[in-house]
């Protein structure tokens, strides 16, 4: 299955927002480093940094993050950030720390990642409104939330053997505990959190196979995903219901799709920056936000 951690960084990657940016000291030209025969001052360091792509990107990231915070900070509480963080932590279980390291993150930077993600989403929902045409398009292929169990293995042949054992009467829970490579679910009878067709965290092949099952059915053949091979059992597959009962989930899917579009997110960030009336005082840095707004509107 796809990495939930990478998904959490998606909006940030699209918007071009970095996770960490440290402000320079407000005091005078202090020494940053010294060596035999000389020193490097804050001013010297600043002059070099602003010439570099990294330095210019850092300033752009600071401005974007702070304008997002100023305009939408009230919509993103620490409680909401912690809830998302704990959901990811629960999902990965004992592998959580390792997954963070693989993605170059610490718990602190990941929480900042989540916060920036939430701020970007709040800005997106404020700037871009969903049309009825968009909703109806998604509704045509919408599937309601289902509950499934799954067993993940590395080889197709292993999955085929598990399917045979299930047909012979073996319990799904015991086989999940014995064979599944998904450490987050193997001791929970292979049960995954409920999901619908708007879910963006699960592999599309996995979802397609699951939605074909009726309550109580098990996949006849192994389902291949990016993580390996799955045996899936449908616990509960409810009727589709009405559009009104699923409108919120459908709108969330549409916004999630928008968040993956670079042009859309650039437009959102440009709107945020213009609203904040950003002014670049250093002429050498006048182009740091040129990807979002015109240089003339920033150099005042």
C-alpha positions as a printed Julia matrix, in Angstrom:
300×3 Matrix{Float64}:
   0.0     0.0     0.0
   1.08    3.56   -0.56
   2.98    5.44    2.1
   0.69    7.5     4.32
   3.68    9.63    5.35
   4.45   10.58    1.77
   0.81   11.38    1.2
   0.88   13.8     4.11
   3.61   15.78    2.39
   1.84   15.93   -0.95
   0.17   19.33   -0.61
   3.4    20.85    0.63
   5.35   19.44   -2.27
   2.82   20.81   -4.76
   2.68   24.23   -3.19
   6.46   24.4    -2.93
   6.45   24.97    0.81
   9.39   23.8     2.89
   8.95   22.55    6.43
  11.67   24.4     8.29
  12.84   27.99    8.07
  14.74   29.87   10.73
  14.7    33.65   10.92
  17.95   35.59   11.1
  18.82   37.46   14.26
  17.44   40.98   14.57
  20.6    42.24   16.23
  23.7    43.74   14.61
  26.44   42.15   12.53
  27.37   39.4    14.98
  29.97   36.73   14.32
  28.56   33.47   13.02
  31.87   31.61   12.93
  35.53   32.41   13.55
  38.8    30.84   12.52
  42.49   31.63   12.81
  42.96   34.91   11.01
  39.35   35.84   10.46
  35.62   35.4    10.99
  32.29   35.16    9.19
  29.69   37.71   10.22
  25.91   37.55   10.0
  25.95   40.11    7.21
  28.5    38.13    5.21
  26.5    34.98    5.73
  23.28   36.75    4.71
  24.9    38.19    1.57
  26.0    34.73    0.49
  22.73   33.04    1.4
  20.58   35.44   -0.59
  22.64   34.7    -3.69
  21.94   30.98   -3.41
  18.86   29.09   -4.54
  18.6    27.5    -1.1
  18.64   30.89    0.62
  16.01   32.36   -1.7
  13.82   29.28   -1.31
  14.06   29.55    2.46
  12.79   33.14    2.38
   9.95   32.21    0.03
   9.0    29.32    2.29
   9.03   31.53    5.39
   6.8    34.11    3.74
   4.33   31.51    2.46
   4.14   29.67    5.77
   3.65   32.86    7.77
   0.99   34.3     5.47
  -0.88   30.98    5.59
  -0.61   31.01    9.38
  -1.82   34.62    9.58
  -4.87   34.02    7.39
  -5.85   30.46    8.31
  -4.17   29.71   11.63
  -7.49   29.92   13.46
  -8.76   26.98   11.39
  -5.87   24.67   12.33
  -5.76   23.82   16.02
  -2.98   21.9    17.76
  -5.63   19.32   18.66
  -6.32   18.73   14.97
  -2.6    18.39   14.21
  -2.08   15.95   17.09
  -5.07   13.9    15.99
  -3.65   13.44   12.5
  -0.22   12.68   13.92
  -1.61   10.02   16.27
  -3.62    8.47   13.43
  -0.46    8.02   11.37
   1.41    6.72   14.41
  -1.32    4.19   15.09
  -1.45    3.16   11.45
   2.27    2.38   11.29
   2.61    0.97   14.8
   6.16   -0.09   15.68
   7.4     0.95   12.21
   6.43    4.6    12.63
   9.87    5.86   13.68
  11.57    3.96   10.86
   9.14    5.36    8.27
   9.78    8.9     9.52
  13.53    8.38    9.17
  13.13    6.95    5.67
  11.3    10.13    4.67
  13.9    12.39    6.32
  11.6    13.54    9.11
  11.49   13.73   12.9
   8.27   13.78   14.96
   8.63   17.56   15.21
   9.14   18.19   11.49
   6.36   15.77   10.61
   3.96   17.67   12.85
   5.03   20.9    11.13
   4.44   19.1     7.83
   0.91   18.23    8.93
   0.26   21.78   10.09
   1.37   23.3     6.79
  -0.72   20.69    5.0
  -3.8    21.68    6.99
  -3.16   25.39    6.44
  -2.8    24.79    2.7
  -6.03   22.79    2.66
  -7.85   25.58    4.51
  -6.57   28.1     1.95
  -7.59   25.84   -0.93
 -11.15   25.45    0.39
 -11.43   29.19    0.91
 -10.13   30.18   -2.52
 -11.59   27.4    -4.7
 -15.26   26.47   -4.62
 -16.65   23.14   -5.85
 -19.28   23.06   -8.6
 -22.28   20.72   -8.79
 -20.88   19.38  -12.06
 -17.7    18.26  -10.26
 -19.73   16.58   -7.52
 -21.97   14.7    -9.95
 -18.98   13.41  -11.88
 -17.52   11.86   -8.71
 -20.91   10.56   -7.56
 -21.28    8.41  -10.69
 -18.4     6.15   -9.6
 -18.7     6.67   -5.85
 -18.52    3.69   -3.5
 -19.64    4.03    0.15
 -17.38    3.21    3.08
 -16.64   -0.49    3.37
 -14.97   -2.61    6.01
 -12.47   -5.26    4.97
  -9.85   -7.62    6.3
  -6.67   -8.28    4.36
  -3.56  -10.42    4.46
  -0.44   -9.03    2.79
   2.3   -11.37    1.53
   5.32  -10.98   -0.73
   4.57  -13.74   -3.25
   1.54  -14.54   -5.37
   1.93  -18.23   -4.58
   1.73  -17.49   -0.85
  -1.53  -15.6    -1.35
  -2.94  -18.49   -3.39
  -2.13  -20.93   -0.57
  -3.91  -18.67    1.94
  -7.0   -18.52   -0.27
  -7.06  -22.34   -0.39
  -6.76  -22.51    3.42
  -9.67  -20.09    3.81
 -11.81  -22.23    1.52
 -10.87  -25.23    3.66
 -12.28  -23.5     6.72
  -9.29  -21.77    8.32
 -10.14  -18.52   10.1
  -9.08  -15.25    8.47
  -7.82  -13.87   11.79
  -5.47  -16.8    12.44
  -4.03  -16.7     8.92
  -3.55  -12.92    9.11
  -1.65  -13.28   12.36
   0.52  -16.06   10.94
   1.3   -14.75    7.45
   0.51  -11.05    7.01
   3.39   -8.63    6.47
   1.2    -5.7     7.5
   2.33   -5.29   11.11
  -0.32   -2.65   11.78
  -3.22   -5.07   11.12
  -1.94   -8.65   11.4
  -2.84   -8.86   15.1
  -6.23   -7.23   14.47
  -7.59   -9.98   12.22
  -6.25   -8.01    9.24
  -8.9    -5.31    9.66
  -8.29   -1.98    7.94
  -9.97    1.34    8.81
 -13.19    1.86    6.83
 -12.67    3.49    3.42
 -14.67    4.6     0.4
 -13.82    5.4    -3.21
 -12.63    8.89   -2.24
  -9.78    7.39   -0.2
  -6.34    8.39   -1.52
  -4.15    6.34    0.82
  -4.9     2.85   -0.49
  -3.63    1.36   -3.73
  -6.21    1.75   -6.53
  -5.98   -1.95   -7.46
  -6.72   -2.87   -3.84
  -9.8    -0.62   -3.75
 -11.11   -1.86   -7.09
 -10.87   -5.49   -5.99
 -12.46   -4.76   -2.62
 -15.45   -2.9    -4.08
 -16.3    -5.91   -6.26
 -16.86   -8.07   -3.18
 -20.18   -8.58   -1.45
 -20.38   -8.84    2.33
 -18.71  -12.08    3.44
 -16.89  -12.72    0.16
 -13.13  -13.29   -0.24
 -11.07  -12.5    -3.34
 -10.77  -15.56   -5.6
  -7.32  -14.51   -6.83
  -4.45  -12.55   -5.18
  -4.63   -8.78   -5.54
  -1.34   -7.17   -6.55
  -0.4    -3.74   -5.16
   2.79   -1.75   -4.69
   3.31   -3.52   -1.36
   2.87   -7.12   -2.5
  -0.09   -9.48   -2.82
  -3.32   -9.25   -0.83
  -6.09  -11.6     0.13
  -9.17   -9.48    0.89
 -12.37  -10.34    2.73
 -15.36   -8.0     2.72
 -16.8    -7.53    6.2
 -19.47   -4.98    5.33
 -20.39   -3.55    1.92
 -23.44   -1.29    2.39
 -25.74    0.05   -0.3
 -24.65    3.24   -2.08
 -27.33    5.44   -0.5
 -28.07    9.03   -1.48
 -25.79   11.78   -2.77
 -26.68   14.02    0.17
 -25.46   11.44    2.67
 -22.04   11.31    1.0
 -21.63   14.91   -0.17
 -19.0    15.75    2.46
 -16.8    12.78    1.51
 -17.17   13.57   -2.18
 -16.17   17.2    -1.67
 -13.13   16.06    0.3
 -12.07   13.85   -2.6
 -12.42   16.73   -5.05
 -10.32   19.0    -2.85
  -7.71   16.24   -2.42
  -7.48   16.02   -6.21
  -7.14   19.81   -6.48
  -4.32   19.74   -3.92
  -2.33   17.48   -6.23
  -2.55   19.96   -9.09
   0.47   22.28   -9.18
  -1.25   25.01  -11.16
  -4.21   25.06   -8.77
  -2.01   25.28   -5.69
   0.16   28.03   -7.22
  -3.02   30.02   -7.81
  -4.13   29.45   -4.21
  -0.75   30.54   -2.79
  -0.72   33.57   -5.11
  -4.11   34.61   -3.72
  -2.85   34.21   -0.15
   0.26   36.31   -0.87
  -1.68   39.1    -2.58
  -4.13   39.26    0.29
  -1.22   39.69    2.72
   0.24   42.53    0.63
   3.78   41.1     0.8
   6.58   43.58    0.2
  10.17   42.48   -0.56
  12.52   45.18    0.77
  15.81   43.74   -0.47
  16.12   44.28   -4.24
  18.4    41.27   -4.54
  15.52   39.08   -3.34
  12.75   40.67   -5.39
  12.19   37.49   -7.43
  11.8    34.97   -4.58
   8.02   34.8    -5.05
   7.94   35.24   -8.82
   6.48   31.74   -9.25
   3.31   33.01   -7.57
   3.02   36.78   -8.07
   4.59   39.45  -10.25
   7.86   41.0    -9.17
   6.5    44.55   -9.49
   3.8    43.92   -6.9
   6.39   42.82   -4.3
   9.26   45.29   -4.68
   8.09   48.38   -2.83
